[in-house]
Amino acid sequence: MDKFPLLWMGKSVGELACERESLYTRFAARCRLPGEGLWCAWAVGERGELRLGVLEPEGAEASICRRFSGRMTQPLGPLLRGEVRPAVEDGGDWESASTPDHLFRSPWLRRSLRRVQGALTRTWTGGRELALPYDPAKPFPLAPMFCLARVRRLGEGWYVIYRLDRQEQPVLVEDQR
C-alpha cells in the first residue's frame, strides 16, 4: 500500500492510501476537515486528476474509501498526492458556446458537438464543464458518457452537464444541488 499526503491549499490535512487490487485500485482518504460544508477527495497524478468523491464526516475528521478500474486510474499517471477541495466548485458563470465543437481537441468530441445548439460552458479548477440542452423526447446528448453526466436546471431550461479534465477525459460529478 502506498501512502500520500492529502493536501488542502498546499498543507497536509490527512493521508491518501492507494492499493492495487487485481483490476482495480482502492483509494482510502482520511483527514481533518478544513471547514464547514461538503468536501471532496481527489487523487492527483503526473498526467491527470480523479475525483474520489465526497468525504464522509466523522466528528472533526472525514473519510472516504472507493475503488476504481484501471481504465479510470490509468490516465492519472504516477500518483503524486491527494487533495481536499470544496464539493461545490463555483467555476463562475455559464457562458454561451455557439460552436462547442471548437472548444475541444478530441476528434470524437468535435464530431459529436458539431451541430449542437444552445450549449453553455464554464471553466473549473481541473478543466471545463459543458452544459448541453436536455429534452427527454430527444436522444441523450453525448450518450456514451451518460453515466458521468448530471441533469440540472440552469435558468429556464434543463441541461445535461459534463465535466472534462484538461486532457478532455470525463470526470464523474455527483449532483451538487
Disulfide bonds with the S-S distance in Angstrom:
none
